[in-house]
Amino acid sequence: MGTSNYSDEFKRDAVNQIRVRGYPVREVSQRLGVSSHSLYKWLRLFCEPSPKVVGIDHEAENRRLKRELARVTEERDILKKATAYFARESQ
């Protein structure tokens, strides 16, 4: 079993089919006649690492979530009162 040398363009196209077009590795592997192991190696080689989220302001996110919780709690309480009111009216 010999090793095949594929051009960088071929490798990048294979990676592009997986990353951009969303084809499964197994399908691209079968279609191109390349082992899935090679494709995973090419993915690591040619894909840029996903950008890390830097500097999340946890305090601001916490304040936002507390405001949203207060709003949703108030809406729930209003709906409870409305339900009780209409239940009384229907009797």
N, C-alpha and C positions, 0 to 999 in steps of 0.2 A: 504494500500500500504506500504509494508515494505522496509526497506533499505537493500541493498545488500552490503556485504563487499567483495571487490575485492582485490586481492593481489597486492602488489606494482609491481610485475613482469607483471601481467595482465595490469595494468594501463600504465606502461612504454611501453609495446608492442602496446597498443592502440595509445599512443602518437607517437610512432615510425612510425606507419602506416600513421599518418597524416603528421608528419614533414619530415620524410625521404622518404617515398614512395610516398607522395603527394596525398593520397586519401582524398576526401572531408570529413568533419566532419560528415555530414548527412549520408553518405554511411557507414562509420565506425560505427556510432551510430546504424543504422539499422542492420548491419551485426552482431554486438556484443550484441545487445539487451541492450544497455546502453543509457541513455538520453544524448542528445547533450550538455546539461548544465553540466553534469558530465565530459564529455570529455573536454570542455573548461576549467573547473576547474583543471583537470589533466594537461592540456597543461601549464597553469600558474604555476602549482606546479613542474612539472618535466623538463620543458624546461629552458635551460640556457638563460639568457637575451642576446640579440644580442650585440656583442661588439661595443662599441661606438668608433667612429673615433676620436682619440685624437691627438691634435697638428697638424692640417692641416696648412701648410704654405701657407697662402693666398697670400702673396707677390710672392712666387715662382710660384704658380698657375696663378696669374695675369700676370706675365712675360711670362709664357708659352703660355697663351691664346693670348697675344698681338703678340708674334712671329707667332703663327699659323694664326692669323687674317691678319698679313702683308703678309704672304706667299699666303694665299687664295686670298687676294686682288690683289696681283701681277699676280697670275694665271688668275684671271678674266680679268684683263686689257689686258693680252697677248691674251686671247681668243677673246676679243672684237676687238683688232687690226687685228687678223687673219680673223675674220668674215668680217670686213670692207674690207680687202685686197681681199679676195676671192669674195666678192660681186661685187667689181669693176672689177675684172678679168672676171666674167661671163657675164658682160654687153657688 
